[in-house]
């Protein structure tokens, strides 16, 4: 792969439109960022669970605040890499390297837009409905690959669908983003058929296969396998992934402290693990001075959290730079976080293990997951049943709730089922609960 082809300002669905020059106030890639941040699906992230239930008196992260922070970290990572790439003699269009921050931050904004309500439990609830719930009756009406899409709902693939699919009454190309921004979003550059060969996740549904192949061709992704078709990641995907890894792991520690799941001493210990008592003595002395003035515990935690994130940005960017050639060859297969060495690697792994043990299995998290299973399972069953038996008066009433953008012509059960999944996965947590209550008569 080469950078001159990897950076394309051509827009999906608007391929014939002339690309305006980059001397305008907003570049094409900055327009991508703005289109995402002003969109309704992005705004709805404010009412979607990140890890913990939506806040009461203590405000913790939701999908929106998480995505904004990931975009901030992603921009910093991309700017460091851009400085490195400016020194490469084999890149002709170096002007576009200045846009790496915009491309990566736009993809970071969009990386969770395909996630359903109730966090990762929502993904599992959708998959379970088709795997072992009443959705099993659809199996004979769809192809094997379409069935894999439904039984392994994947938020990453759904983000690509949300951004590129032409919903009823909407324009061709969906958000009509640039090919490079879309490619930077695709964390797993292969379809659900790869699940049959051992892959745990995938990057596009069968309905978006043609779109993915257009993106891969336009930016020159390297094919790594023919059957099923698999490609190497766009290099900038590694930066989006690193930004996400850094934010969710470190910010979850801070949130757990605010919710008193972790005590202050343990939180300090986890964050200070990233710093060497000897090599980082200057920073630690500065920290001690700041803590004499700033005695608010939450502010002290925030200072350490910011310092850890700053360190991880520098170190993961260096992992990218050190492995640049391998990445361009499509031969680098692990995350940049896993490429960390020494103290940072050990400290990050410690945070990760503790999060699994004490945070993600906390009772408040488990309760929201149980809610998600029941609410989403019921909503899917109501709408899928109505699609199977549209002639009944009750089905007509249920289907009338579907917004017009999710209307599907024809007899394809796959397309109709995906349309229901589009509707349900796009809901906020509170809307899903309210609709569940309305249908069950619990609000009366």
PEGI-V977195 format. One record per backbone hydrogen bond with DSSP energy under -1.0 kcal/mol. CO is the residue of the C=O (numbers start at 1). NH is the residue of the N-H. E is the energy in kcal/mol with one decimal. If there is no record, write none. Layout:
co->[CO & CO]
nh->[NH & NH]
e->[E & E]
This chain:
co->[2 & 2 & 3 & 8 & 10 & 11 & 14 & 27 & 28 & 29 & 30 & 31 & 32 & 33 & 34 & 36 & 39 & 40 & 42 & 43 & 44 & 45 & 45 & 47 & 48 & 62 & 63 & 64 & 65 & 66 & 67 & 68 & 69 & 70 & 71 & 72 & 73 & 74 & 75 & 76 & 77 & 78 & 79 & 80 & 81 & 82 & 84 & 85 & 92 & 95 & 96 & 97 & 99 & 100 & 101 & 102 & 103 & 104 & 105 & 106 & 110 & 112 & 119 & 120 & 121 & 122 & 123 & 124 & 125 & 126 & 127 & 128 & 128 & 129 & 133 & 134 & 135 & 136 & 138 & 139 & 143 & 144 & 145 & 146 & 147 & 148 & 154 & 155 & 156 & 157 & 158 & 159 & 160 & 161 & 163 & 165 & 167 & 171 & 173 & 177 & 178 & 179 & 180 & 185 & 188 & 189 & 190 & 191 & 192 & 193 & 194 & 194 & 195 & 205 & 206 & 208 & 209 & 210 & 211 & 212 & 213 & 214 & 215 & 216 & 222 & 225 & 230 & 230 & 234 & 235 & 236 & 237 & 238 & 239 & 240 & 241 & 242 & 243 & 244 & 245 & 246 & 247 & 248 & 250 & 251 & 252 & 253 & 254 & 255 & 256 & 256 & 257 & 263 & 264 & 265 & 266 & 267 & 268 & 269 & 271 & 272 & 276 & 278 & 280 & 281 & 282 & 283 & 284 & 285 & 286 & 287 & 288 & 290 & 296 & 297 & 298 & 299 & 300 & 301 & 302 & 303 & 304 & 305 & 306 & 307 & 308 & 309 & 310 & 311 & 312 & 313 & 314 & 315 & 316 & 317 & 318 & 319 & 321 & 323 & 324 & 325 & 326 & 327 & 337 & 342 & 343 & 344 & 345 & 346 & 347 & 348 & 349 & 350 & 351 & 352 & 353 & 354 & 355 & 355 & 359 & 362 & 363 & 364 & 365 & 366 & 367 & 368 & 369 & 370 & 371 & 372 & 373 & 374 & 375 & 376 & 377 & 378 & 379 & 380 & 381 & 382 & 383 & 384 & 385 & 389 & 392 & 393 & 394 & 395 & 396 & 398 & 403 & 404 & 405 & 412 & 413 & 414 & 415 & 416 & 417 & 418 & 419 & 420 & 421 & 422 & 424 & 428 & 429 & 430 & 431 & 432 & 433 & 434 & 435 & 436 & 437]
nh->[5 & 6 & 7 & 180 & 179 & 14 & 17 & 31 & 32 & 33 & 34 & 35 & 36 & 37 & 38 & 39 & 43 & 44 & 45 & 46 & 47 & 48 & 64 & 429 & 63 & 66 & 67 & 68 & 69 & 70 & 71 & 72 & 73 & 74 & 75 & 76 & 77 & 78 & 79 & 80 & 81 & 82 & 83 & 84 & 85 & 86 & 87 & 88 & 94 & 98 & 99 & 100 & 103 & 104 & 105 & 106 & 107 & 108 & 109 & 110 & 113 & 115 & 122 & 124 & 125 & 126 & 127 & 128 & 129 & 130 & 131 & 132 & 133 & 135 & 136 & 137 & 138 & 139 & 141 & 142 & 147 & 148 & 149 & 150 & 151 & 152 & 158 & 159 & 160 & 161 & 162 & 163 & 164 & 165 & 175 & 167 & 170 & 174 & 176 & 12 & 182 & 183 & 184 & 187 & 190 & 231 & 203 & 194 & 195 & 196 & 197 & 199 & 198 & 208 & 209 & 212 & 213 & 214 & 215 & 216 & 217 & 218 & 219 & 221 & 232 & 230 & 224 & 225 & 237 & 238 & 240 & 241 & 242 & 243 & 244 & 245 & 246 & 247 & 248 & 249 & 250 & 251 & 252 & 254 & 255 & 256 & 257 & 258 & 259 & 261 & 262 & 260 & 267 & 268 & 269 & 270 & 271 & 272 & 273 & 274 & 275 & 280 & 281 & 284 & 285 & 286 & 287 & 288 & 289 & 290 & 291 & 292 & 294 & 300 & 301 & 302 & 303 & 304 & 305 & 306 & 307 & 308 & 309 & 310 & 311 & 312 & 313 & 314 & 315 & 316 & 317 & 318 & 319 & 320 & 321 & 322 & 323 & 324 & 327 & 328 & 329 & 331 & 330 & 340 & 346 & 347 & 348 & 349 & 350 & 351 & 352 & 353 & 354 & 355 & 356 & 357 & 358 & 359 & 360 & 362 & 366 & 367 & 368 & 369 & 370 & 371 & 372 & 373 & 374 & 375 & 376 & 377 & 378 & 379 & 380 & 381 & 382 & 383 & 384 & 385 & 386 & 387 & 388 & 389 & 392 & 396 & 397 & 398 & 399 & 400 & 401 & 406 & 407 & 168 & 416 & 417 & 418 & 419 & 420 & 421 & 422 & 423 & 424 & 425 & 426 & 427 & 432 & 433 & 434 & 435 & 436 & 437 & 438 & 439 & 440 & 442]
e->[-1.0 & -2.2 & -1.6 & -1.5 & -2.7 & -1.5 & -1.6 & -1.8 & -1.3 & -1.6 & -2.1 & -2.7 & -2.0 & -2.4 & -1.7 & -1.5 & -1.9 & -2.2 & -1.4 & -1.9 & -1.8 & -1.6 & -1.3 & -2.6 & -2.0 & -2.2 & -2.2 & -2.2 & -2.0 & -2.5 & -2.2 & -1.7 & -2.3 & -3.0 & -2.1 & -1.6 & -2.4 & -2.5 & -2.3 & -1.8 & -2.1 & -2.6 & -1.7 & -1.6 & -2.5 & -1.8 & -1.3 & -1.9 & -1.7 & -1.1 & -1.9 & -1.5 & -2.5 & -2.6 & -2.1 & -2.0 & -2.1 & -2.4 & -2.2 & -1.6 & -1.6 & -1.7 & -1.4 & -1.8 & -2.3 & -2.0 & -2.2 & -2.8 & -1.7 & -1.3 & -2.6 & -2.9 & -1.2 & -1.6 & -1.7 & -1.4 & -1.9 & -1.7 & -2.2 & -1.1 & -2.4 & -1.8 & -1.6 & -1.7 & -2.6 & -1.1 & -2.1 & -1.7 & -1.4 & -2.0 & -2.8 & -2.0 & -1.5 & -2.9 & -2.9 & -1.3 & -2.6 & -1.4 & -2.4 & -2.5 & -2.1 & -2.5 & -2.0 & -1.3 & -2.4 & -1.8 & -2.8 & -1.8 & -1.8 & -1.1 & -1.4 & -1.9 & -1.6 & -1.7 & -1.4 & -2.6 & -2.5 & -1.8 & -2.1 & -2.9 & -2.1 & -2.4 & -2.2 & -2.4 & -3.1 & -2.1 & -2.9 & -1.6 & -2.2 & -1.2 & -1.7 & -2.8 & -2.0 & -2.3 & -2.2 & -2.7 & -2.7 & -2.2 & -2.7 & -1.7 & -2.1 & -2.6 & -1.3 & -1.5 & -2.7 & -2.4 & -1.7 & -2.1 & -2.1 & -2.7 & -1.5 & -1.4 & -2.1 & -2.8 & -2.3 & -2.5 & -2.0 & -3.0 & -1.3 & -1.2 & -2.0 & -2.3 & -1.4 & -2.4 & -2.5 & -2.0 & -2.6 & -2.1 & -1.9 & -2.5 & -2.5 & -1.0 & -3.7 & -2.1 & -2.5 & -2.3 & -2.2 & -2.1 & -2.9 & -2.5 & -2.1 & -2.5 & -2.5 & -2.3 & -2.0 & -2.7 & -2.3 & -1.7 & -2.3 & -2.7 & -2.0 & -1.5 & -1.6 & -2.0 & -2.3 & -2.9 & -1.5 & -1.3 & -2.5 & -2.3 & -1.6 & -2.7 & -1.2 & -1.5 & -2.2 & -2.8 & -2.5 & -2.2 & -2.0 & -2.1 & -2.4 & -2.5 & -2.2 & -2.5 & -2.0 & -1.9 & -3.4 & -1.4 & -3.1 & -1.8 & -2.3 & -2.3 & -1.3 & -1.7 & -2.2 & -2.2 & -2.3 & -2.1 & -2.0 & -2.9 & -2.2 & -1.7 & -1.8 & -2.3 & -2.6 & -1.9 & -2.3 & -2.1 & -3.0 & -2.1 & -1.5 & -1.6 & -2.0 & -2.2 & -1.1 & -2.1 & -1.8 & -2.5 & -3.0 & -1.4 & -1.5 & -1.9 & -1.8 & -1.7 & -2.1 & -2.6 & -2.8 & -1.8 & -1.8 & -2.5 & -2.6 & -2.0 & -2.8 & -3.0 & -1.3 & -1.3 & -2.3 & -2.2 & -2.6 & -2.9 & -2.3 & -2.4 & -2.5 & -2.7 & -2.1 & -2.4]
